[in-house]
Amino acid sequence: AASDVYKRQITDISVSPNGEKIAFLSYGISLPEYLYVVNMDGSNLKLLVTGFFYYGISWSPDSQEILYVEDDGDDNYNIYKVNVQTSTVTQLTTSGDCWCAQWSPSGDKIVYEESGGIWLMNPDGSNKSYLVDGYNPDWSPDGSKIAYQGWGSWGIWVINRDGTGDIQLTTNDGWQPIWSPSGDKILYHDYNSDSLWVVDSDGNNDHSLLTGSSWEYGWSPLGNKIVYYDEAN
């Protein structure tokens, strides 16, 4: 029953780009986990995939497919996509060390993390290409750049999608960058001080917003508010 689904722990809630559906992961005391979609009014709850998921799901810009990362049970993490209408699943990577997949704003590429590097591939999994060492990639709103967490030398970096123009924006222990909707700012977590920071996309005006914040945060659609989860409160 639908009511039983909502009694389980729910994570990774994500609204489709067309605003018609919500995707989320659901699990109880024991595994496996479940990837569901439901209409915005709560109707037509649909189970898409059952498995062992790593956090993070990403809608395609046309709202037809969802990217997710799944563990095969032996700590091999790969990227998959599922069609929302047909529930057809396609495996996109096979190395077993892939994470943080995200569709480009235009839908022509997928950025992802593999073995400590940032990679790009086509939506069908073809034409994989290494971009730069790093973690936690995030597309700029116009799809021209990718923000990421530095590898070895932590901090927030930005690189053009063609691999040029790699620049370091911050020198602190920055993690998990998220572009603002306007593309002029980047929100991130400073691991060392356990605080939430924001920096201009050109590296200027880097400053702390609050301390004691969690790893869950994001921008409002207009970019004038920030939502975050505070475990302590």
Salt bridges, closest charged atoms under 4 A:
ASP4 OD1 - LYS7 NZ 3.93
GLU65 OE2 - LYS81 NZ 3.53
ASP108 OD2 - ARG161 NH2 2.85
ASP194 OD1 - HIS189 NE2 3.25
ASP200 OD1 - LYS185 NZ 2.86
